[in-house]
Amino acid sequence: MGAGGRGITGAKVTALGVVLLLGLGGLPRATPEDSASAPARALWQLPVVADELRPFARPPAPWGAGHRGVDLGPLNVGANIRAPAEGEISFAGVVVDRPVLSIRHGNGYLSSFEPVEAALEVGDRVSAGDPVGILATGAGHCEAPCVHWGVRLDGEYINPLLLTGDAEPSVLLPLGGD
């Protein structure tokens, strides 16, 4: 710029660089442990090694029909079901006609498994991968024995596989050739 302009000079750029370097140098460095403790970014484990028999299907309304979890199988009755992430057993009992186990993971996450007979009691702490129960005989949820795994985030059902990295979020693409 001309003599009266307000262009950035070399001295101003250097001064800005020094301020940024000194200012950012005082911030703590992120560590792998920091990333691992962030539930939204940490990958969860599958509760059992199996195929996805039926995918998550978000209902159009909270009271509407849908599939509020995924079915994993086929499995053998008695198969170990493991905690997908650390947490605390929040429910272990029968709902209607099947045994259900729930784990509160913190930060608004709650996972539930059915039909699963709990190996632990309400209040027990678990780490990712810990056995939490065994697959029970189901109430006809799947043709072959399976476990239904549901996850709620702040009370709203989400696709559990998004937490494991085994599913990709839906992406809307524009219609047409452009």
C-alpha positions as CSV (number, residue, x, y, z in Angstrom):
1,M,0.0,0.0,0.0
2,G,1.0,3.6,-0.3
3,A,2.6,5.8,2.4
4,G,-0.7,6.5,4.2
5,G,-2.1,2.9,3.9
6,R,-2.5,0.4,6.7
7,G,-0.7,-2.5,5.1
8,I,1.0,-5.2,7.2
9,T,4.7,-4.5,7.4
10,G,7.5,-7.1,8.0
11,A,8.0,-5.8,11.6
12,K,4.3,-6.2,12.4
13,V,4.3,-9.8,11.0
14,T,7.4,-10.6,13.1
15,A,5.8,-9.0,16.2
16,L,2.6,-11.0,15.7
17,G,4.6,-14.2,15.3
18,V,6.4,-13.6,18.5
19,V,3.2,-12.9,20.4
20,L,1.5,-16.1,19.1
21,L,4.5,-18.2,19.8
22,L,4.9,-16.9,23.4
23,G,1.2,-17.0,24.0
24,L,0.7,-20.5,22.8
25,G,3.8,-21.8,24.5
26,G,2.1,-21.4,27.8
27,L,-0.8,-23.8,26.9
28,P,-0.6,-27.4,28.0
29,R,0.2,-29.9,25.3
30,A,-2.5,-32.4,24.4
31,T,-1.5,-36.0,25.1
32,P,-2.9,-39.3,23.8
33,E,-4.4,-39.8,27.3
34,D,-6.4,-36.6,26.9
35,S,-7.8,-37.9,23.6
36,A,-8.6,-41.4,24.9
37,S,-10.6,-39.9,27.8
38,A,-12.9,-37.9,25.6
39,P,-16.0,-40.1,25.1
40,A,-17.1,-38.4,21.9
41,R,-13.8,-39.2,20.2
42,A,-12.7,-42.5,21.9
43,L,-13.8,-45.6,20.0
44,W,-15.9,-48.1,21.9
45,Q,-15.5,-51.8,21.6
46,L,-18.2,-54.1,20.2
47,P,-19.8,-56.0,23.1
48,V,-19.4,-59.2,21.2
49,V,-17.7,-60.3,18.0
50,A,-20.6,-60.9,15.6
51,D,-22.3,-59.7,12.4
52,E,-24.8,-57.0,12.3
53,L,-28.1,-58.8,11.8
54,R,-30.4,-55.8,11.9
55,P,-29.2,-52.2,11.7
56,F,-30.2,-49.2,13.7
57,A,-33.3,-47.4,12.3
58,R,-34.1,-44.1,14.0
59,P,-37.9,-43.6,14.4
60,P,-39.4,-40.6,12.8
61,A,-40.8,-39.5,16.2
62,P,-39.8,-40.6,19.7
63,W,-43.0,-42.7,20.0
64,G,-42.8,-44.0,16.4
65,A,-41.8,-47.4,15.1
66,G,-38.1,-48.0,14.5
67,H,-35.2,-50.1,15.7
68,R,-33.5,-48.3,18.6
69,G,-30.2,-50.3,18.4
70,V,-28.4,-53.0,16.5
71,D,-28.8,-56.8,16.6
72,L,-25.5,-58.6,16.7
73,G,-25.3,-62.4,16.0
74,P,-25.8,-65.2,15.4
75,L,-24.5,-66.2,18.8
76,N,-24.6,-69.1,21.1
77,V,-26.8,-68.8,24.2
78,G,-24.3,-68.3,27.1
79,A,-21.9,-66.1,25.0
80,N,-20.0,-63.5,27.0
81,I,-21.2,-59.9,26.5
82,R,-18.6,-57.3,27.3
83,A,-18.7,-53.6,28.3
84,P,-18.2,-51.5,25.2
85,A,-16.7,-48.7,27.3
86,E,-16.0,-48.0,30.9
87,G,-19.0,-47.3,33.1
88,E,-21.2,-48.4,36.0
89,I,-23.9,-51.0,35.9
90,S,-27.1,-49.0,36.2
91,F,-29.8,-51.7,35.7
92,A,-29.8,-55.5,35.8
93,G,-33.2,-57.1,35.7
94,V,-36.2,-58.2,33.7
95,V,-38.1,-55.9,31.4
96,V,-41.4,-57.4,30.2
97,D,-40.2,-60.9,29.3
98,R,-36.4,-60.7,28.9
99,P,-33.3,-60.0,31.0
100,V,-31.8,-56.5,30.4
101,L,-28.5,-55.0,31.4
102,S,-27.7,-51.3,31.3
103,I,-24.4,-49.5,31.7
104,R,-24.1,-45.7,32.4
105,H,-20.9,-44.5,30.8
106,G,-20.9,-40.9,31.8
107,N,-21.3,-37.8,29.7
108,G,-24.9,-38.7,28.9
109,Y,-24.2,-42.2,27.4
110,L,-26.2,-45.2,28.5
111,S,-26.0,-48.6,26.8
112,S,-28.4,-51.5,27.2
113,F,-28.3,-55.1,26.2
114,E,-31.0,-57.7,25.8
115,P,-31.5,-60.6,26.4
116,V,-28.5,-60.6,28.8
117,E,-28.3,-62.1,32.2
118,A,-26.0,-59.9,34.3
119,A,-22.9,-61.2,35.8
120,L,-22.6,-58.1,38.0
121,E,-24.7,-56.0,40.2
122,V,-26.0,-52.4,40.0
123,G,-23.3,-50.0,41.1
124,D,-20.4,-52.3,39.9
125,R,-17.8,-50.4,37.9
126,V,-16.6,-51.9,34.6
127,S,-13.8,-51.2,32.1
128,A,-14.0,-51.5,28.4
129,G,-13.9,-55.2,27.5
130,D,-14.9,-56.5,30.9
131,P,-17.5,-59.4,30.8
132,V,-20.8,-58.0,32.1
133,G,-23.2,-60.9,31.4
134,I,-24.1,-63.8,29.2
135,L,-26.5,-64.0,26.3
136,A,-29.8,-65.5,27.5
137,T,-32.5,-67.2,25.6
138,G,-34.4,-64.4,23.8
139,A,-38.0,-63.5,23.5
140,G,-38.0,-64.0,19.7
141,H,-36.2,-60.7,18.9
142,C,-34.1,-62.4,16.2
143,E,-34.5,-65.6,14.2
144,A,-31.1,-66.9,15.6
145,P,-29.8,-66.0,19.1
146,C,-28.6,-62.4,19.1
147,V,-27.9,-59.5,21.4
148,H,-29.8,-56.2,20.9
149,W,-27.5,-53.3,21.8
150,G,-29.0,-49.9,22.2
151,V,-27.3,-46.6,23.2
152,R,-28.8,-43.4,24.3
153,L,-27.1,-40.0,24.5
154,D,-28.8,-37.6,26.8
155,G,-32.0,-39.8,26.5
156,E,-32.0,-40.0,22.7
157,Y,-31.2,-43.2,20.9
158,I,-28.2,-43.2,18.6
159,N,-26.6,-45.8,16.4
160,P,-24.2,-47.7,18.7
161,L,-21.9,-48.6,15.8
162,L,-21.0,-44.9,15.3
163,L,-19.2,-45.1,18.6
164,T,-17.1,-48.1,17.4
165,G,-16.1,-46.7,14.1
166,D,-17.9,-49.6,12.4
167,A,-20.6,-47.4,10.8
168,E,-20.4,-44.1,9.0
169,P,-22.8,-41.3,9.6
170,S,-25.3,-40.6,6.8
171,V,-24.3,-37.9,4.4
172,L,-26.8,-36.1,2.3
173,L,-25.6,-35.5,-1.2
174,P,-27.2,-33.1,-3.7
175,L,-29.5,-34.5,-6.3
176,G,-28.8,-34.1,-10.0
177,G,-25.7,-34.0,-12.1
178,D,-24.1,-30.8,-10.7
